[in-house]
Amino acid sequence: MNLNYAIFRSEPIYTINDLAQIGSHNKREKKAYQSNPDIKLELTHNNIELVPLTEKYVKGFYNLTKDYKKEHDERMKTEREDRKKTFKQMLDRSNNVIADELMFTATNEFFKNMNKDDIKEWADTCMEFVYNDLGYKKEQVLHATVHMDEKTPHVHCVVVPLIKKYDKRTNTERYTISKKQYIRDKIHLSELQDKYHKRLTDKGYDLERGIKGSDRKHIKIKEYKRINRELEQKINVRSDRLTKEFEELDKKMGSSKNVPFDKKHILIDKDIFDTMNKVINESKKIKELEPKIKQVFNEVNNYADSYKSLEKENENIKKEVKSLKNRNEELEKENRNLNSFIKYLFDRIKEFFRNILLKGNEKSKDLATQEVKDYYKYGDFQQDDIIDIARGTSKEDELFDYAYIPDYHKANSEDIGDDFDIKNTKI
């Protein structure tokens, strides 16, 4: 049975130009989408505006932060000339975010039997999380929309974490933009993802988040052992499969004479491409186990610690817990080794995709582009990975638009040299 997962991501926005780019993407203002197969402009009218914005993102941002700007401008009147900055310069040159983009979605199967009203109800629950769990006020939400014109419906919610904060230096309250006021760090983000999952399941949505029942304080040791055995078995099986598929791929890539190069094209043998896809699929399956392994490890540690705090405890239970904790540490070590191997594999996969985008025929480029988009959609690739793969290729515009990467990351003619030469790159 396929499991459906609740997905919540947070992407910081650091400059006004980045905000403008994201606005163009979210409001479907780019002509480039006409050539993007993942965005069907004829379906854009189905997109749902949760918090509408009739103007451009930048103008909306300045309207939302007008009091902050006024305060800044007043302060600049008494500032030394060599230290004066415009409001935009101050925002762009700081190390802080100017806004945060929250993205909510789920695995594609979750939306399979939903109509537009059902999806709107799910999206409203996501916005309840923004207001009630994250703590944003409606006036801090710049724009929120549900994209229905792509393969998987998803919510883009752009918030401006504008707050008033006490400044010890001036002994006054001053405006600032602080994402940490709402998402402090990765640990807090993980806690918020738990809350997001709970809010959805409380509404009756059948979505996964970690191990079911992991919040129970007195789960039986036998249950831990069962989960541990299952995870160990899955890791061993998938590790063996991944190693086998990778060795097969490495053998074919190293010995095949059916990969001719010329100045314009690389012709990739179908058998090699199929084997590559097998490696990709096995890598994904192993990565899916990681949060479950971590959850079990943390739960066993907590369970052991709780027993340590009791003065009178059963010696057999102590031994059971100690043994289980040691095995979990071994399991986590195995998982770290696997993750290192997967990282190496993903680097090779990125090289592979890049080579296809540089020298492949149009069909292989389209296949590779779709795979790269899927990796990004489900969090396996980040924006930096998209830049590494697509920069300077014929698919640069399409992939940069998809990941709404600012134009200044695009390759200039002088940037395209040996670094982009397929003859100097291993695949």
Secondary structure, DSSP 4 states (H G I P E B T S, - for coil): ----BEEEEEEEE-SHHHHHHHHHHHTT--GGGGG-TT--GGGGGG-EEEE---S-HHHHHHHHTHHHHHHHHHHHTTS-GGG---HHHHHHHSSS-SEEEEEEEE-GGGGTT--HHHHHHHHHHHHHIIIIII---GGGEEEEEEE-SSSS-EEEEEE--EEEEEETTTTEEEEEE-GGGT--SHHHHHHHHHHHHHHHHHTT---B-SSTTTT-TT--HHHHHHHHHHHHHHHHHHHHHHHHHHHHHHHHHHH-S---B-SS-B---HHHHHHHHHHHHHHHHHHHHHHHHHHHHHHHHHHHHHHHT-SS--HHHHHHHHHHHHHHHHHHHHHHHHHHHHHHHHHHHHHHHHHHHHHS-HHHHHHHHHHHHHHHHTTSS-HHHHHHHHTTSTTHHHHHHHTT--GGGSPPGGG-SGGG-GGGS--
